[in-house]
Amino acid sequence: MMNNDMPTVVQTEVDGANVVLTLQIPENLKYFDGHFDQASLLPGVVQIDWAVHFGRLHFHCEGQFSSLEVIKFKEVIAPNQQVKLTLSFNEDKQKLLFSYASETGACSSGRIVLGGICEQ
């Protein structure tokens, strides 16, 4: 069964305190439906949701989503595109840092503030 609300994780690398996931964005992703007929793009809210999802998996973050800081969207993420999602977690400040990049450059980045306790 194919999950059409998540990307395919092609590769996972641990680079010091960072986790780098290579993600393949499926063409049939449900978030592309109606998110522009002329040229589909991955909504920013989905990028943030995936960062939280994978952050919870790799850093065992159980804190509740509290707020966003310094969110930047620079380049669109399109169907059938491969991107790298880099995650790190600042335990003292309870902040999950994320960035998405494609072969042409930075797509988006930001910090997600989590309330509660998270462990690496």
KEVOPA-988486 format. One line per 2 residues: number of its first residue (from 0); for each residue x negated, y, z negated of N, C-alpha, C, O, CB. Coordinates in Angstrom, 2 decimals. Each point is the difference from the previous one (the first is absolute). Glycine has a CB too. Example, Ala and Ser with C-alpha at 12.3 -4.5 7.8 and 13.67 -1.06 7.14 Angstrom:
2
0) -13.19:-5.69:-7.80:0.89:1.19:0.00:-0.90:1.20:0.00:-1.04:-0.02:-0.66:2.93:-1.15:-0.59; -1.54:2.22:1.97:-0.82:1.19:-0.06:0.77:1.09:-0.73:-0.51:1.11:-0.17:-0.67:-1.74:2.32
END
This chain:
120
0) -0.84:-1.18:0.00:0.84:1.18:0.00:-0.89:1.25:0.00:-0.91:0.11:-0.82:2.76:-1.37:-0.40; -1.60:2.18:2.13:-0.78:1.23:0.13:0.65:1.10:-0.82:1.19:0.30:0.17:-1.96:-0.98:2.14
2) -0.01:1.29:-3.18:0.48:1.12:-0.80:-0.15:1.26:0.84:-1.12:0.36:0.38:0.48:-1.49:-2.58; 1.75:1.81:2.51:-0.11:1.16:0.88:0.00:1.33:-0.75:0.36:1.03:0.56:0.77:-2.37:1.18
4) -1.54:1.30:-3.03:-0.15:1.26:-0.71:-1.41:0.19:-0.57:-0.24:0.95:-0.74:2.67:-1.06:0.20; -3.33:-0.78:0.88:-1.39:0.09:-0.46:-0.95:-0.23:1.17:0.34:-0.69:0.96:0.34:-0.10:-3.27
6) -1.88:1.36:2.22:-1.00:-0.25:1.03:-0.65:-1.36:-0.23:0.16:-0.61:-1.06:-0.58:3.09:1.30; -0.30:-2.95:0.75:-0.79:-1.22:-0.14:-1.37:0.39:-0.52:-0.67:0.86:0.58:1.94:-2.02:1.30
8) -1.71:0.53:-2.96:-1.34:0.25:-0.53:-0.97:-0.88:0.80:0.03:-1.22:-0.11:0.85:1.81:-2.24; -1.72:0.05:3.13:-0.95:-0.69:0.86:-1.27:-0.36:-0.78:-0.57:-1.07:0.18:1.49:2.29:1.83
10) -1.34:-0.28:-2.88:-1.23:-0.21:-0.75:0.07:0.79:-1.30:0.59:1.08:-0.05:-1.90:-1.45:2.18; 0.70:-0.17:-3.18:-0.11:0.68:-1.28:-1.47:0.03:-0.39:-0.66:-1.04:-0.02:2.99:0.32:-0.69
12) -2.83:1.90:0.39:-1.39:0.16:-0.43:-0.01:0.74:-1.32:0.81:0.90:-0.24:-1.64:-0.88:2.63; -0.10:-0.40:-3.26:-0.21:0.74:-1.24:-1.35:0.68:0.14:-1.02:-0.65:0.20:2.42:-0.97:-1.61
14) -1.39:2.94:1.29:-1.20:0.81:0.16:-0.16:0.82:-1.27:0.51:1.12:-0.10:-0.27:-1.02:2.64; -0.96:-0.66:-3.52:-0.13:0.66:-1.29:1.34:0.07:-0.68:0.63:-1.03:-0.25:-2.56:2.37:1.09
16) 2.39:-0.12:-1.16:1.29:0.19:-0.66:1.13:0.14:1.00:1.16:0.18:-0.39:-2.34:0.91:-1.51; 0.87:-1.16:3.19:1.01:0.14:1.05:0.44:-1.35:0.55:-0.78:-0.95:0.08:-0.19:3.16:0.50
18) 2.22:-2.26:-0.20:0.54:-1.13:0.77:0.36:0.57:1.36:0.70:1.01:0.10:0.20:-2.25:-2.18; -1.39:0.59:3.14:0.27:0.45:1.37:0.77:-1.10:0.71:-0.51:-1.11:0.19:-1.59:2.57:-0.14
20) 3.32:-1.14:0.35:0.85:-0.95:0.70:0.10:0.41:1.47:0.30:1.15:0.31:1.01:-1.63:-2.44; -1.55:-0.46:3.01:0.27:0.24:1.42:1.41:-0.49:0.25:0.31:-1.17:-0.21:-2.78:0.93:0.90
22) 3.33:1.15:-0.23:1.42:-0.29:0.19:0.36:0.08:1.48:-0.39:0.94:0.69:0.89:-0.05:-2.99; 0.26:-1.87:2.76:0.57:0.03:1.35:1.45:0.42:-0.16:0.77:-0.63:-0.72:-2.35:-1.19:1.60
24) 1.94:2.90:-0.19:1.35:0.54:-0.11:0.87:-0.68:1.06:-0.21:0.21:1.19:-0.65:2.02:-2.07; 1.84:-3.04:0.47:0.82:-0.73:0.97:0.91:0.92:0.82:0.47:1.03:-0.48:-0.53:-2.99:-1.05
26) 0.28:1.56:2.75:0.88:0.76:0.90:1.44:-0.02:-0.48:0.74:0.97:0.19:-2.26:-1.50:1.71; 1.93:-0.59:-2.53:1.40:-0.16:-0.40:0.27:0.46:-1.44:1.01:-0.38:-0.60:-0.87:-1.53:2.18
28) -1.02:2.71:-2.13:0.17:0.50:-1.36:1.32:0.76:-0.11:0.29:0.86:0.82:-2.80:-0.71:-1.11; 3.29:-0.48:-0.72:1.34:0.59:-0.12:-0.05:1.52:-0.15:0.97:0.68:0.34:-0.19:-2.80:-1.37
30) -1.88:2.66:0.53:-0.09:1.45:-0.21:-0.14:0.78:1.29:0.15:1.23:0.00:-1.18:-1.71:-2.18; 0.74:-0.19:3.29:-0.07:0.68:1.29:1.38:0.23:0.60:0.16:0.88:0.85:-2.40:-1.91:-0.49
32) 3.23:0.26:-0.78:1.36:0.16:0.53:0.51:1.40:-0.31:0.17:0.36:-1.17:0.27:-2.82:0.89; -0.19:3.23:1.32:0.56:1.33:-0.16:-0.99:1.05:-0.49:0.38:1.15:-0.22:1.73:-2.26:-0.23
34) -3.38:0.72:0.28:-0.97:1.00:-0.44:-0.86:0.39:1.17:-1.20:-0.27:0.02:1.18:-0.66:-2.35; 0.54:1.46:3.16:-0.02:0.78:1.22:0.04:-0.90:1.22:-0.84:-0.88:0.19:-0.41:2.66:-1.37
36) 2.25:-1.52:2.01:0.21:-0.80:1.21:-1.12:0.20:1.01:-0.41:-0.96:0.66:2.87:1.12:-1.04; -2.97:1.06:0.52:-1.02:0.29:1.00:-1.34:-0.67:-0.34:-0.66:-0.54:0.89:1.80:2.71:-0.43
38) -1.52:-2.14:-1.71:-1.26:-0.60:-0.43:0.14:-0.40:-1.46:0.07:0.86:-0.88:-1.41:0.54:2.53; 1.38:-2.69:-1.91:0.15:-0.49:-1.37:-1.21:0.36:-0.84:-1.13:-0.02:0.48:2.56:-1.87:0.34
40) -1.18:2.23:-2.08:-1.10:0.24:-0.93:0.40:-0.49:-1.39:1.18:-0.04:-0.35:-1.96:2.02:1.70; -0.23:-2.35:-2.11:0.22:-0.53:-1.35:0.25:1.16:-0.95:-0.86:0.87:-0.16:-0.61:-2.88:0.64
42) 2.64:2.05:-1.14:0.31:1.09:-0.92:-1.01:0.07:-1.16:-0.50:-1.02:-0.47:2.92:0.77:1.07; -2.70:1.48:-1.04:-0.93:0.20:-1.10:0.43:-0.69:-1.28:-0.84:-0.51:-0.74:0.24:2.67:1.76
44) 1.89:-2.18:-1.29:0.49:-0.64:-1.22:-0.31:-1.50:0.00:-0.22:-0.59:-1.06:2.05:2.31:0.92; -1.86:-2.34:1.31:-0.35:-1.42:0.11:-1.49:-0.19:-0.27:-0.39:-0.95:-0.67:2.25:0.58:2.34
46) -2.69:1.28:-1.16:-1.44:-0.08:-0.27:-0.27:0.08:-1.50:-0.84:-0.73:-0.52:0.36:1.79:2.76; 1.19:-0.18:-2.92:-0.16:0.13:-1.45:0.48:-1.26:-0.71:-0.65:-0.48:-0.93:0.94:2.97:1.12
48) 0.85:-3.02:0.24:0.54:-1.23:-0.59:-0.97:-1.16:0.15:-0.21:-0.77:-0.94:2.53:1.57:1.42; -2.92:-0.94:0.70:-0.97:-1.07:0.21:-1.24:0.20:-0.87:-0.55:-0.98:-0.52:1.38:0.72:2.87
50) -1.28:1.49:-2.52:-1.15:0.26:-0.86:0.30:-0.46:-1.44:-0.83:-0.63:-0.64:0.16:2.59:2.10; 1.86:-1.63:-1.95:0.40:-0.44:-1.34:0.07:-1.53:-0.05:-0.50:-0.61:-0.94:1.79:2.76:0.58
52) -0.66:-2.76:1.36:0.14:-1.46:0.05:-1.36:-0.69:-0.07:-0.22:-0.87:-0.84:2.32:1.14:2.19; -3.02:0.13:-0.46:-1.31:-0.65:0.04:-0.85:0.39:-1.20:-0.83:-0.79:-0.45:0.96:0.75:2.94
54) 0.05:1.25:-3.02:-0.69:0.39:-1.22:0.40:-0.87:-1.17:-0.84:-0.41:-0.80:0.71:2.74:1.65; 1.42:-2.62:-0.95:0.48:-0.88:-1.07:-0.59:-1.41:0.14:-0.34:-0.63:-1.00:2.48:1.97:0.87
56) -2.26:-1.81:1.35:-0.55:-1.34:0.23:-1.48:-0.09:-0.37:-0.43:-0.96:-0.64:2.10:0.65:2.46; -2.43:1.31:-1.41:-1.45:-0.09:-0.15:-0.53:0.57:-1.31:-1.07:-0.41:-0.45:0.94:0.54:2.89
58) 0.85:0.80:-3.04:-0.46:0.60:-1.26:0.92:-0.36:-1.16:-0.22:0.46:-1.12:-0.79:1.41:2.42; 2.02:-2.68:-1.04:0.95:-0.43:-1.04:0.65:1.19:-0.70:0.18:0.00:-1.22:-1.54:-2.08:0.89
60) 1.70:3.11:1.12:0.65:1.20:-0.55:1.46:-0.30:-0.30:0.74:-0.44:0.87:-2.31:1.93:0.42; 1.95:-1.24:-2.50:1.39:-0.22:-0.39:0.70:1.31:-0.33:1.19:0.01:-0.29:-1.82:-2.25:-0.57
62) -0.11:3.35:0.89:0.57:1.30:-0.32:1.07:0.41:1.00:-0.02:-0.41:1.16:-2.13:1.05:-2.22; 3.07:0.18:0.60:1.06:0.50:0.85:-0.51:1.18:0.84:-0.84:0.77:-0.46:2.57:-1.52:-1.23
64) -1.21:0.86:2.91:-0.32:1.13:0.85:0.40:1.27:-0.72:1.14:0.12:-0.47:-0.82:-1.51:2.57; -1.24:2.35:-2.19:0.29:1.24:-0.71:0.02:1.20:0.95:0.95:0.78:0.01:-2.01:-1.75:-2.06
66) 0.00:1.12:2.86:-0.07:1.14:0.92:-1.06:-0.23:1.07:-0.75:-0.98:-0.03:1.51:2.51:-1.81; -0.82:-0.60:2.80:-0.99:-0.02:1.07:-0.87:1.24:-0.11:0.46:1.06:-0.42:1.10:-2.37:1.93
68) -2.82:1.15:-1.12:-0.93:1.13:0.03:-0.76:0.00:1.31:-0.28:-1.05:0.57:0.06:1.00:-3.08; -0.09:1.22:2.98:-0.80:0.24:1.22:0.32:-0.97:1.16:-0.91:-0.61:0.57:-0.88:1.48:-2.06
70) 3.04:-0.99:1.82:0.42:-0.86:1.10:-0.26:0.71:1.32:0.39:1.15:0.18:1.36:-2.26:-1.64; -2.41:0.41:2.38:-0.29:0.56:1.32:0.34:-1.03:1.06:-0.38:-1.17:-0.11:-1.46:2.64:-0.84
72) 2.54:-1.04:1.97:0.30:-0.84:1.16:-0.62:0.68:1.21:0.39:1.10:0.38:1.78:-1.99:-1.40; -3.16:0.22:1.63:-0.77:0.61:1.07:0.26:-0.60:1.37:0.02:0.71:1.00:-1.74:-0.21:-2.68
74) 1.93:-1.79:1.72:0.16:-0.71:1.27:1.10:-1.04:-0.17:0.09:-0.63:-1.05:-2.53:0.99:1.66; 3.26:-0.55:0.41:1.10:-0.96:-0.11:-0.53:-1.43:0.03:-1.05:-0.28:0.57:2.60:1.93:0.53
76) -0.79:-2.52:-1.71:-0.23:-1.45:0.07:1.13:-0.57:0.83:1.17:0.21:-0.30:-2.37:-0.31:-1.97; 0.83:-0.61:3.33:0.97:-0.46:0.99:0.11:-1.53:0.01:-0.83:-0.69:-0.60:0.32:2.72:1.99
78) 1.55:-2.56:-0.72:0.13:-1.45:0.13:-1.23:-0.61:0.67:-0.62:0.62:0.86:3.11:-0.35:-0.72; -2.83:-1.47:-0.54:-1.12:-0.79:0.54:-1.36:0.62:-0.28:-0.99:-0.40:0.60:2.51:-0.38:1.16
80) -1.58:1.73:-2.65:-1.26:0.64:-0.35:-0.64:-0.75:-1.16:0.69:-0.57:-0.84:0.16:2.82:1.65; -2.19:-2.24:-0.85:-0.71:-0.56:-1.13:-0.60:1.16:-0.79:-0.63:0.88:0.58:0.12:-3.06:0.68
82) 0.71:2.17:-2.57:-0.52:1.05:-0.86:-0.69:-0.62:-1.21:0.24:-1.16:-0.35:1.58:2.72:1.10; -2.68:-0.77:-1.36:-0.63:-0.42:-1.26:0.61:0.82:-1.12:0.08:1.23:0.07:-2.25:-1.86:1.10
84) 2.60:-0.07:-2.20:0.52:0.63:-1.21:-1.05:-0.19:-1.09:-0.32:-1.12:-0.39:2.77:0.68:1.05; -3.00:1.56:-1.13:-1.00:-0.03:-1.08:0.69:0.45:-1.28:0.65:1.04:-0.04:-2.58:-0.58:1.66
86) 1.78:-1.28:-2.66:0.62:0.26:-1.30:-1.06:0.01:-1.09:-0.95:-0.78:0.03:3.08:-0.29:0.76; -1.96:1.96:-1.76:-0.79:-0.05:-1.22:0.89:0.46:-1.14:0.99:0.70:0.22:-3.18:-0.27:1.03
88) 1.83:-0.83:-2.45:0.84:0.32:-1.14:-0.84:0.66:-1.08:-1.00:-0.56:-0.45:2.53:-1.35:0.99; -1.12:3.09:-0.97:-0.62:0.70:-1.11:0.80:-0.34:-1.24:1.07:0.57:-0.25:-1.93:1.32:1.74
90) 0.33:-2.83:-2.26:0.74:-0.51:-1.16:0.23:1.08:-1.06:1.07:0.06:-0.60:-2.04:-2.31:1.04; -0.04:3.10:-0.68:0.12:1.03:-1.03:1.14:0.97:0.31:0.72:0.41:-0.90:-3.17:-0.61:0.46
92) 2.60:0.56:1.71:1.02:0.97:0.39:1.27:-0.66:0.53:0.97:0.69:0.31:-2.80:0.89:0.20; 1.82:-2.92:-0.42:1.15:-0.75:0.51:0.40:0.50:1.40:1.17:0.25:0.28:-0.36:-0.62:-2.65
94) -1.83:0.50:3.25:0.22:0.47:1.36:-0.50:-1.02:1.00:-1.13:-0.48:-0.08:0.95:2.85:-0.70; 1.04:-2.68:1.73:-0.33:-0.90:1.10:-0.31:0.88:1.21:0.87:0.72:0.49:0.61:-2.61:-1.39
96) -2.70:1.82:1.39:-0.42:0.78:1.15:0.13:-0.87:1.24:-0.37:-1.17:-0.02:-1.22:2.56:-1.39; 2.12:-0.82:2.49:0.16:-0.76:1.22:-0.40:0.83:1.21:0.08:1.22:-0.01:1.76:-2.54:-1.06
98) -2.27:0.62:2.11:-0.21:0.64:1.30:0.20:-1.04:1.09:-0.43:-1.15:-0.12:-1.20:2.84:-0.88; 2.28:-1.25:2.06:0.20:-0.81:1.20:-0.85:0.61:1.10:-0.04:1.22:0.16:2.40:-1.91:-0.84
100) -3.04:-0.15:1.45:-0.80:0.48:1.12:0.12:-0.97:1.16:0.09:-1.21:-0.18:-1.69:2.37:-1.39; 1.59:-0.59:2.76:-0.01:-0.81:1.22:-1.37:0.15:0.64:-0.88:0.67:-0.54:3.39:-0.39:0.90
102) -2.70:-0.90:0.78:-1.29:0.11:0.68:-0.26:1.42:0.48:-1.14:0.34:0.30:1.35:-2.73:0.40; 0.82:3.22:-0.62:-0.18:1.39:0.45:-0.13:0.99:-1.15:-0.26:1.18:0.24:1.55:-1.77:1.79
104) -1.12:0.14:-3.27:-0.19:0.91:-1.14:1.02:-0.17:-1.10:0.75:-0.98:-0.03:-1.73:2.54:1.60; 0.99:-0.60:-2.48:0.87:-0.03:-1.18:1.46:0.15:0.41:0.34:0.86:0.82:-2.19:0.09:-2.22
106) 2.70:-1.78:0.81:1.45:0.08:0.24:0.69:0.70:-1.16:0.79:0.92:0.22:-0.89:-3.03:1.14; -0.18:1.68:-2.58:0.63:0.59:-1.17:-0.82:-0.32:-1.24:-0.83:-0.91:0.00:3.10:0.73:1.08
108) -2.02:0.94:-2.14:-0.69:-0.24:-1.26:0.75:0.70:-1.13:0.86:0.86:0.23:-3.08:-1.06:0.97; 1.88:-0.19:-2.41:0.61:0.64:-1.15:-0.27:-0.76:-1.29:-0.71:-1.00:-0.02:2.47:1.90:1.52
110) -1.16:-0.38:-2.57:-0.08:-0.64:-1.32:1.40:-0.23:-0.52:0.87:0.86:0.11:-3.09:0.22:-0.59; 2.41:-2.25:-0.07:1.28:-0.37:-0.59:-0.21:-0.10:-1.51:-0.83:-0.78:-0.47:1.60:-0.47:2.58
112) -0.02:2.04:-2.85:-0.11:-0.01:-1.46:0.99:-1.02:-0.53:1.19:0.03:0.31:-1.92:2.41:-0.39; 0.22:-3.35:-0.75:0.81:-1.05:-0.58:0.09:0.21:-1.51:-1.00:0.33:-0.64:0.34:-1.93:2.48
114) 1.84:1.42:-2.39:0.16:0.05:-1.44:-0.12:-1.40:-0.56:0.28:-0.96:0.71:1.19:3.00:-0.54; -1.87:-2.18:-1.40:-0.13:-1.32:-0.60:-1.40:-0.54:0.18:-0.91:0.75:0.35:3.31:-1.17:0.08
116) -2.58:-0.84:-0.67:-1.32:-0.61:-0.01:-0.24:-0.82:1.27:0.87:-0.75:0.44:-0.81:0.68:-2.94; -1.24:0.24:3.07:-0.46:-0.81:1.13:-1.39:-0.52:-0.36:-0.76:0.67:-0.70:2.14:0.67:2.42
118) -1.70:-2.52:-1.24:-1.31:-0.60:-0.25:-0.62:-0.38:1.32:0.69:-0.37:0.95:0.04:-0.48:-3.20; -2.07:0.94:2.30:-0.72:-0.44:1.19:-0.37:-1.44:-0.14:-0.62:-0.57:0.90:-0.26:2.87:-0.52
END
